[in-house]
Amino acid sequence: MSDARAHQALVDSIWDFDNPADSEARFRGAIPSASDRLTADILLTQVARALGLQQKYAAATELLDGLPTTDPELSVRLGLERGRVLNSSGSPDAARPLFEAAFEAATTAGFENLAVDALHMVAIVAPPDEQEPLNRRALEIAAGADDPRARQWRGSLLSNLGWTVFERGDYPAALTLFEDALAERAAQGTKAPVQIARWCVGRTLRALGRLDDALAIQRALAAEHAAAGTSDPFVQEELSELESALTAGSPQNQAPADPPAAP
């Protein structure tokens, strides 16, 4: 395993994107036992990411500004995390050059996972008319990657592309993309992303007027959450919309303002 792949495996083992504060503490706790200075600095980039997810943008930027840029992998990660902080704090246009530079540097260095990550972030901050080709290019790179971690991006990319297609009103194409994303998520076997992918399929079925099929999916998701002692406001919202649509006999075809997404 290359150093970059080993670093990503370590990062993945620590992250809990549902709890960035806890993740921050866990990354900080892992730094003293890091095998070398580079690994410790890479862990610090993830502390910064966790701070950004907590909307502590100034602290995240200060941390990133204190890290060196001499190592190629660390330099790519610094660009990614600086861009994420800018995007999250409301400056997507300023973030885009950082993501593009990170993509080019990662591609040159052969960091396949980081290259796909960077390009997927370019697509997120790009105008709507650029998002589909960018996501499709990222999908091609992920599909042809030697790094298994890079290939795991397919589920997220298919979902992002699905929403781009959904929002322009091509619901049959969106359904195909969401079903493909669900298959990818199911193959990875992680519960929460699978549930989100099923929700996306159900949402698109509602847009297509297949209300009974959509209702079955959302009811199953609600039952799973109830059994686990959890809840999902997106599921509850969909159940309400479906009940209204079934009563009125007309589906609602607007995309949610902020559809659920897995990192």
N, C-alpha and C positions, 0 to 999 in steps of 0.2 A: 504494500500500500504506500503511495506517495505521501510526502509530508502534508500536502494540501488535502488529500483525502482523509488522512488521519486526523487533521485538525477539524475537518467538517464532521467526522464521526464524533469527536469529542464535543463539539458545539451542539450537535443534534441531541446528544445524550443529556445535556444540561437544560436545554430550552423547554419551557412550558409557556406557549404563546397565550394561553388563557390567563396566565398569572405573571405579568412582566415584573412585578415587584419581587415576587419569590424568585423568578429567574435571575434578576439582578443580584440578589443575595447569594444565589448558588454559583453564579459566575465569579463573584468576588471571593467566595469561599474556595473556589478551585484554583485561583491564581497562585497561592503560595506553594502548591504542590505541582505546578507546571514543570515539565521536563526541561524547558529552556526559556530564554527571554522572548523568543519569537512566539512561542505558544502562549506565554503570559500576555503578550501584547494583543494577540488575536482574541484571547478571552476578554480583554479590555474593550475591543471593538464591539463585543456583544453586550458588555455592560452598557456601553453607549446606546446600543439599539434598544435595550430594555428601558433605559432612561427616556429615550424618545417616545416609546410606547406609553410611558407614563406622563407624557407631555412636559417633561423636564428638559426642554430643548437647549437651554443655555448650558446646563451641566453636561449634557451629551456632547455638545460642540466643544466645550472646554477640554473634555477628556480626549476627544479625537485629535484636537490640535496639539496635544502634548505627546502624541505617539510619532515614532520615526517613519519615514517613507522609503527607506533604503531597500527593504525586502520586497520582491515583486508581489507575493501573495498578500502581505500586509498592506501594501499600497493599494491593491485592488479592493480589499475589504474596507480600507479607510474611505475610498471613493464611494463605495456602496452605502456605507453607514452615514457619511455626510449627506449624500443624496437623500437617503430615507428621512433624515432629520429635517432637511429642507422641505421635502414633500409633505411630511406630516404637519409641519408648522405653517403650511399654506403657501409654499413657494415652489410649485412643480416646475415652472420654467427654469428656475435657477438650478434645480436638481437634475434636469435632463442632461446637461453636458457632463456632469459627474458620472452618471450612469453610462453614458455613451463611452466615456474614456475608460471606465472600469471594464466595459464589455470588450473594447479593443485590446486592453492590456491583458485581460484574462484569456482571450482567444490566442493572442501571441504566445503567452506562457503555457498554454495547454491546460488551463484550469477550467475544465468543461462545466463543472457545477456552478462555479462563480460566473462564468460567461452567460449561462442560461439565466441565472438569477439577475444579472445586470440587464440583460436584454428584456426580461419580463418586466423589470422596473421602468425601462424606457417606454414600453408599451403602456404601462399604467399612467405615466405622466404625459403621454403623447395626445394630440387632438384625436377625436373619435375616428376621423377618416384615415388615420395612420395606424390605428390599433390592430386591425385585422392582419395586415401584412407583417407587422412586427411580431405578433403572437405566432403567426404561421412560420415565420423564420425561426423563432425560438423553439417551436415544436420540432422542426426539422433537425435542429442542432441536438435537441434532447434525444430524439429518436435514434440518431446516429452516433451517440456518445458511447465511449468505452466505459466511462465512469457510471456505475449503477445509480449513484446519487443524482447525477445529472438527468438520468432517464426518469427519475421519480417526479420530475417537474411536469411531466405530461398531464397529470390530473389537474393541477392548478392552471396550466396553460389552456387546456381544453375548456375548463370552466370559464376562464376570463374571455376566451374567444366566444364561448356560448353567449355570454352577456352582451358582447359587442353585437353579435348577430341578432339576439333577442331585441335589443333596443332599436334596431332598424326595422323590426317587424317581421323578420323571417323566422317565424316560430317553428316550422318543420325542421329547418336547418339547425336552429338552436337546440331542439330536442335531440337530434342526432349527436350533437357535440356534448350535451349534458349526459346522455346515455354512455357515450364513450368515456367521459370523465368519471362517471360512476364505476364503470368497469375497471378503470385504472385504480381508483380509490379502493375498490373491493379487493383487487389483487394485492395492494399494499397492506390491507387488513387493519387499518387504524379506524376506530369506531367513529370519532367525531367527523373527520372528513367524509366518511361514507354517508353519514346522516345528512351532512350539508349537500352532498351530491344528489341524494335522493330528494331532498327538498327542492333543488333546482329542477329536477325532472318533473316533480309535482307542480311546481309553479308554471312551467311551460305547458304542461297538459291543461292547466286552467286557461291559459291564453289561447290554446287551440280549441277550447270548448269541450274538452273531454273531462267534464266535471266529476263524474263518478270515479274515474281512474285517479284523478288528482286527489279527491277526498280520501280514497283508500290509502294513498301514500301518506298524507298528512295525519290521518287518524292513527296509522301504524307508528309514525314518528312520535306523536303525542303519547301513545301508550308506552313506548319505550322510555320516554323521559319520565313518565309517571312511575314506572317500575323502578327507575334508577333514582327517584327522588329529585329530579332536575326538571327544568322547564326551558322552553325556547320561545321567545316572543315572536320570532318569525313564523314558527309553526302555528302558534295561536292566532296570529294575524291572518295566515292563509286559511285556517279553518273558518274564521269569521267571514272572510271574503267569499269563500266557497259556499257557505250557507246563504249569504246574500245573493250570490249569483244563481244558485239553484232555485231560490225563491223567485228571483226576477226573470230567470231564464236567459241571462246574458252574462258572459264572462267579462272580467275586467282585464284589459290587456296592457296596463302600464307596468313597466318594470319597477321593482322596489327601488327606493332612492339609494339604499345602501345594501345590496344583497349580501347575504352571509358568505364569508369566504374563509378558507383555511390558509394559513401561511405557507 
